[in-house]
Amino acid sequence: MIKVELLYFDGCPSWKEGLRNLEEALVLENIRADIDLILIESNDDASKEQFLGSPSFRIDDADLWPEERESYSLGCRIYLTQEGYKGFPSVMMLREKIREIKARKHPSAGM
């Protein structure tokens, strides 16, 4: 079973669409997993969780779009999608990241 997390804060409404896309991507990839919603309420929470912005997606404790940072704070995250910049990744983008993780975990398994 994989660990799936969505990190967000209420000041950024795009996390709800990100959650819907994540749910759809998991279904399309035949993955049954509970999604843990992690509410980031302060800059202290952001530092503790190494929060990269809302929404952020982690599988097995690894951010799907990692980036190096020296400090963490509350903020919205922007993703470059096929339709331009949006506040959440597309279903296709999430599926690609999930497939990369599956391939790393099971390198001999064909996709």
Secondary structure as GFF3:
##gff-version 3
##sequence-region A 1 111
A	DSSP	beta_strand	4	8	.	.	.	ID=ss1
A	DSSP	alpha_helix	15	28	.	.	.	ID=ss2
A	DSSP	beta_strand	35	39	.	.	.	ID=ss3
A	DSSP	alpha_helix	43	49	.	.	.	ID=ss4
A	DSSP	beta_strand	56	59	.	.	.	ID=ss5
A	DSSP	beta_strand	62	63	.	.	.	ID=ss6
A	DSSP	beta_strand	79	81	.	.	.	ID=ss7
A	DSSP	beta_strand	84	86	.	.	.	ID=ss8
A	DSSP	alpha_helix	91	105	.	.	.	ID=ss9
###
